[in-house]
Amino acid sequence: MSQRARGRVVAGEPVLPRAGRVEYEEARDDLWAHYNTTGSRDLRENGRFNHRDAVFVRRHEAERAARERDLRAQLADSLRREQEARAALDAVRRVAEIALARFGGLPSVHNGVQSFS
């Protein structure tokens, strides 16, 4: 976070995320429109933006793939924890079933004396 943004936070002013960020596609379209309206460049040159498009599109695809990998890892971790919790509950249920089968009920304590009902 920049010093300017921190100062705004301290002063209680709103800080907009990525307020100054311009996406490549937006800049490309604005430049294309500028070239088209001013006639300063020959728009028939098809290769003028192609090499840049390839670089930025690949970068965006790589970022998207990284986000998907992170989400899949989080999902796998969540599923693993859920399976571990279910396994622990199943173990508790098995112990309770064994106690019920052997002793006809769960142990209870009355006046310091343990008994089975």
C-alpha positions as a Markdown table, in Angstrom:
| # | Residue | x | y | z |
|---|---|---|---|---|
| 1 | Met | 0.0 | 0.0 | 0.0 |
| 2 | Ser | 1.4 | 3.4 | -1.0 |
| 3 | Gln | 2.1 | 6.2 | 1.6 |
| 4 | Arg | -0.6 | 8.2 | -0.1 |
| 5 | Ala | -3.2 | 5.5 | 0.3 |
| 6 | Arg | -2.2 | 5.0 | 3.9 |
| 7 | Gly | -2.6 | 8.7 | 4.5 |
| 8 | Arg | -6.1 | 8.5 | 3.1 |
| 9 | Val | -7.0 | 5.6 | 5.4 |
| 10 | Val | -5.7 | 7.5 | 8.4 |
| 11 | Ala | -7.7 | 10.6 | 7.3 |
| 12 | Gly | -10.8 | 8.5 | 6.9 |
| 13 | Glu | -11.0 | 9.2 | 3.2 |
| 14 | Pro | -12.2 | 6.3 | 0.9 |
| 15 | Val | -9.5 | 4.4 | -0.9 |
| 16 | Leu | -10.7 | 2.8 | -4.2 |
| 17 | Pro | -8.9 | -0.4 | -5.2 |
| 18 | Arg | -7.1 | -0.3 | -8.5 |
| 19 | Ala | -8.5 | 3.2 | -9.2 |
| 20 | Gly | -5.6 | 4.1 | -11.5 |
| 21 | Arg | -5.4 | 0.7 | -13.2 |
| 22 | Val | -6.0 | 0.6 | -16.9 |
| 23 | Glu | -6.6 | -2.8 | -18.6 |
| 24 | Tyr | -4.7 | -3.6 | -21.8 |
| 25 | Glu | -7.8 | -4.1 | -23.8 |
| 26 | Glu | -9.2 | -0.7 | -22.8 |
| 27 | Ala | -5.9 | 1.0 | -23.7 |
| 28 | Arg | -5.7 | -0.9 | -27.0 |
| 29 | Asp | -9.3 | 0.1 | -28.0 |
| 30 | Asp | -8.6 | 3.7 | -27.1 |
| 31 | Leu | -5.4 | 3.8 | -29.1 |
| 32 | Trp | -7.2 | 2.1 | -32.0 |
| 33 | Ala | -10.0 | 4.7 | -31.9 |
| 34 | His | -7.4 | 7.5 | -31.8 |
| 35 | Tyr | -5.6 | 6.1 | -34.8 |
| 36 | Asn | -8.8 | 5.7 | -36.6 |
| 37 | Thr | -10.1 | 9.2 | -36.0 |
| 38 | Thr | -6.9 | 11.1 | -36.5 |
| 39 | Gly | -5.6 | 8.9 | -39.4 |
| 40 | Ser | -2.1 | 9.1 | -37.9 |
| 41 | Arg | -1.5 | 5.4 | -38.5 |
| 42 | Asp | -2.5 | 3.0 | -41.2 |
| 43 | Leu | -5.1 | 0.7 | -39.7 |
| 44 | Arg | -4.7 | -1.8 | -42.6 |
| 45 | Glu | -1.5 | -3.0 | -40.9 |
| 46 | Asn | -3.0 | -6.0 | -39.3 |
| 47 | Gly | 0.1 | -6.8 | -37.3 |
| 48 | Arg | 0.2 | -3.5 | -35.4 |
| 49 | Phe | -1.5 | -4.9 | -32.3 |
| 50 | Asn | -1.3 | -8.7 | -32.9 |
| 51 | His | 2.1 | -9.2 | -31.2 |
| 52 | Arg | 0.9 | -7.3 | -28.1 |
| 53 | Asp | -2.4 | -9.1 | -28.0 |
| 54 | Ala | -0.6 | -12.4 | -28.0 |
| 55 | Val | 1.6 | -11.4 | -25.0 |
| 56 | Phe | -1.2 | -9.9 | -22.9 |
| 57 | Val | -3.8 | -12.6 | -23.7 |
| 58 | Arg | -1.3 | -15.2 | -22.7 |
| 59 | Arg | -0.6 | -13.4 | -19.4 |
| 60 | His | -4.3 | -13.1 | -18.6 |
| 61 | Glu | -4.8 | -16.8 | -19.3 |
| 62 | Ala | -1.8 | -17.7 | -17.1 |
| 63 | Glu | -3.3 | -15.5 | -14.3 |
| 64 | Arg | -6.7 | -17.1 | -14.7 |
| 65 | Ala | -5.1 | -20.6 | -14.6 |
| 66 | Ala | -3.2 | -19.7 | -11.4 |
| 67 | Arg | -6.5 | -18.5 | -9.8 |
| 68 | Glu | -8.2 | -21.7 | -10.8 |
| 69 | Arg | -5.4 | -23.8 | -9.4 |
| 70 | Asp | -5.6 | -21.9 | -6.1 |
| 71 | Leu | -9.3 | -22.4 | -5.9 |
| 72 | Arg | -9.0 | -26.1 | -6.7 |
| 73 | Ala | -6.4 | -26.5 | -4.0 |
| 74 | Gln | -8.6 | -24.7 | -1.5 |
| 75 | Leu | -11.5 | -27.0 | -2.5 |
| 76 | Ala | -9.4 | -30.1 | -2.1 |
| 77 | Asp | -8.2 | -28.9 | 1.3 |
| 78 | Ser | -11.7 | -28.3 | 2.4 |
| 79 | Leu | -12.9 | -31.7 | 1.2 |
| 80 | Arg | -10.0 | -33.4 | 3.0 |
| 81 | Arg | -10.8 | -31.6 | 6.3 |
| 82 | Glu | -14.5 | -32.6 | 5.9 |
| 83 | Gln | -13.5 | -36.2 | 5.3 |
| 84 | Glu | -11.3 | -36.2 | 8.4 |
| 85 | Ala | -14.1 | -34.8 | 10.5 |
| 86 | Arg | -16.5 | -37.4 | 9.1 |
| 87 | Ala | -14.0 | -40.2 | 9.9 |
| 88 | Ala | -13.6 | -38.9 | 13.5 |
| 89 | Leu | -17.4 | -38.8 | 13.9 |
| 90 | Asp | -17.6 | -42.4 | 12.5 |
| 91 | Ala | -15.1 | -43.5 | 15.1 |
| 92 | Val | -17.1 | -42.0 | 17.9 |
| 93 | Arg | -20.2 | -43.7 | 16.6 |
| 94 | Arg | -18.5 | -47.0 | 16.5 |
| 95 | Val | -17.3 | -46.7 | 20.1 |
| 96 | Ala | -20.8 | -45.8 | 21.1 |
| 97 | Glu | -22.3 | -48.8 | 19.3 |
| 98 | Ile | -19.7 | -51.1 | 20.9 |
| 99 | Ala | -20.6 | -49.7 | 24.4 |
| 100 | Leu | -24.3 | -50.1 | 23.7 |
| 101 | Ala | -23.8 | -53.7 | 22.4 |
| 102 | Arg | -21.6 | -54.8 | 25.3 |
| 103 | Phe | -23.2 | -53.1 | 28.2 |
| 104 | Gly | -26.7 | -52.6 | 27.0 |
| 105 | Gly | -26.4 | -48.8 | 27.4 |
| 106 | Leu | -24.1 | -46.0 | 27.9 |
| 107 | Pro | -22.4 | -45.6 | 31.3 |
| 108 | Ser | -23.8 | -43.1 | 33.7 |
| 109 | Val | -22.5 | -41.8 | 37.0 |
| 110 | His | -24.8 | -41.3 | 40.0 |
| 111 | Asn | -23.3 | -40.2 | 43.4 |
| 112 | Gly | -19.8 | -41.2 | 42.2 |
| 113 | Val | -20.8 | -44.8 | 41.3 |
| 114 | Gln | -20.6 | -45.8 | 37.7 |
| 115 | Ser | -23.3 | -48.0 | 36.4 |
| 116 | Phe | -24.7 | -49.1 | 33.0 |
| 117 | Ser | -28.4 | -48.8 | 32.2 |
